Amino acid sequence: QSVLTQPPSVSGAPGQSITISCTGDRSNIGAGNDVHWYQQLPGTAPKLVIYRNINRPSGVPDRFSGSQAGISASLAITGLRPEDEADYYCQSYDRSLSGVFGGGTKVTVL
Amino acid sequence: QVTLKESGPTLVKPTQSLTLTCTFSGFSLTSSGEGVAWIRQPPGKALEWLTVIYWDGDDRYSPSLRSRLTITKDTAKKQVVLTMTNMDPLDTATYYCAHTVVFWHPQFYMDSWGQGTPVTVSS
């Protein structure tokens, strides 16, 4: 069981918007530690899509956005495209556990 | 351009030790704010963070695996080495190394990843 909790799956039609949640506790997100998001396409290494809660690396479309409040963070994808179909993972830092990941969310484009 | 590549055995026997090498380029691992982490992913399962070594030699380990893991760096060779002892079939996974940005020590994120190397533990 992962320290950070994500929904196992989220789906949406092309063009729609979806949101993936990531819930922690006072040892990690709630302690003010930043959250980062990774996209993993099938058979490939993860790729950073959001860092420090809200920032997009160069080359990541502005359809991807992040937010954080309290013990939770969220990744939103607007204008969903077939190429967004992937697994998404949140990551933060925990006082006791150091680096921690969420359990991952499979995004399906219907 | 930052690149990382993992290398090591693809098959190890139970109880043996595993040694994986991450060879990197495009950064030095001597500059403040740099690090290299190891992450693994069992087949069909989620990512699991294992360990990180920072530019200053400081390190962190997953508490559940701490007793079995050692991370070291050789900045002259541009390599980071992960050693895991007492391997078990449950350690079968793809192992990734990643460049980490340490923005507020010890917090970090991983902005460049290697392709990963599969490791199977079986007799």
Interface residues (C-beta under 8 A of the other chain):
Chain A: S2 N33 D34 H36 Y38 Q40 A45 P46 K47 L48 Y51 R52 P57 Y89 Q91 Y93 S96 L97 S98 G99 V100 F101 G102 G103 G104
Chain B: A37 I39 A46 L47 E48 W49 V52 R60 Y61 S62 P63 Y96 V101 F103 W104 P106 Q107 F108 Y109 M110 D111 W113 G114 Q115 G116
